[in-house]
Amino acid sequence: MPTTPTLPKPQSTSSSTPTSTFASSPQSYPCTCPHGPTSGTILLFYRYYAASPSLPFHHLPRTQSRDCLEELARWHERLWEELNLAGRGRVAGEGFNISVAGGREEVEEYIRGEGEGEGEEEDEEGRRGFWKPTRGCACVFGGERRVQVKNEITPMGVEGWVPRWELEDTDARGGGGGGVTSLEPRVWHRMCVGGEGGEGEREGEEVQLLDVRNHYESRIGYFVTGKGEPALRPGIRRFGQWPLFVRRMGGGGEGLFGELRRREGERSSFGQKLDGAGDEAGNGNGAGDGETRERKPQKQKRILTYCTGGIRCEKGVRYMQEKMNLGDNNVFTLKGGIAAYLSWVEEEIRAGRMTAADSLFKGKNYVFDARGAVGLEGAEPVSVCHGCGEKEGRLGKCREGGCHLVLVVCEGCEGKGVACCEDCGDIEAEERPEGAPRRICECERVREEELWRGRRPEKGKGQGWKTERRRVEMARRRAVTAIETIK
């Protein structure tokens, strides 16, 4: 086995891989390995070094050394090759983010190599939450073995900003800390259900679910509360748009606040008064008929956030909590993300304590490999095919060569080719001067308008490519300026 590098590795010492029987979407990759497409194991794990339990002080200088980071990346690649594993990863001064797959025995050996001498023993729930195993094989990565050294282990794009990990409140019931609380799946589930007096709940409090993933991910699967209310799902296209979206939220009347206004009327669930909130006559006293009506104060909701495996929430939600000043003990994340929650539900089903219908995650969980998406056996799709309109949880891409939008597409329609919108096909037929950028198509323009301005625009007239290029460049400059302002 290759010599272990000097940088520390994941803090889990499990010598056996927790099992999972998730079903994947129709596979779009050929399996050529001896394990078969569902008899191997895929791991998804990460760590921020400053998060609890923080990295021992004597290791910190090594995390800032490019040479040490390169050494760690090459160590992973050599070990993967030796064990016939495949995967992708990112290492940075802030931590690591790894996805790796292969035969079950080989993955178990990899875990033993990763955990040598690091951390303390965890229970089964803790190990499952860290490694987040699902069924699959090395073919989901196409035989790729690549670990890159990057500035961030998940690209949020705000350089120089460091999460205030020291404010983390590990007690799900609140009390001190004033930061972001990470909830185990079982506690998360009880808090989402609400009203049952479970651990982590306070009487009379309601929750607001917030999806931190990209719009195409939340399209095929999302959480609902015990009352069946779906999570808020911002229309961001990549995680790098999250900081600007947070800024819009903080401004009131835009982004998330706009969504909350449409759902809940004149006050946001964060307890902040929105622009223009008041009575029908506009005098702000709550009396549309000239008489003063006493308005009951709205209870502040607890904000429950989630993503695929937890990595985006750990950083992005702390950014949101800090920039929006959301208050003490009011913001929560799902430890291990959707992957850990589905694994927990599966264990509960096997033990006879739950059924698949009891899961609060509906649909499928998008994964960044050739499987496309995974979910519980028999999970009902929550989305429909972009082509035929039938229920489907499978993702594809727009057929037009210059468009890269991810769509929900069934196998039958994928063979025929599906465009994201009629305008996208028209764009391909347009003549453009050499080197001119492709203009944004109508459906993407509508999504961007809804995201940043909180309204659905009317269909506009076509623009020339020079005008469109100027508009895109101005939008880019505004975004850069906004991000610089909020650092």
Secondary structure, DSSP 8 states (H G I E B T S, - for coil): -----SS---S---SS------EE-S--S---STT-TTTEEEEEEEEETTSSS---GGGHHHHT-HHHHHHHHHHHHHHHHHHT-EEEEEEETTEEEEEEEE-HHHHHHHHHHHTTT-S----HHHHHHHH--EEE-GGGGTT-EEEEE-S-SS----TT----GGG----TT--S--SEEEE-HHHHHHHHH-SS--TT--TT--EEEEE-S-HHHHHHEEEB-TT--B-B----SSGGGHHHHHHHHHHSSSHHHHHHHHHHSSB-TTS-B-TT-S-TTSSSSS-TTSS----------EEEEE-SSSHHHHHHHHHHHHHHT--TT-EEEETTHHHHHHHHHHHHHHTTS--GGG-SEEE-EE-SSTT-EEESTT----SB-TTT--B---EEE-SSTT---EEE--HHHHHH---S-HHHHHHHHS---TT------HHHHHHHHHHHHSS---------HHHHHHHHHHHHHHHHHHHHHH-
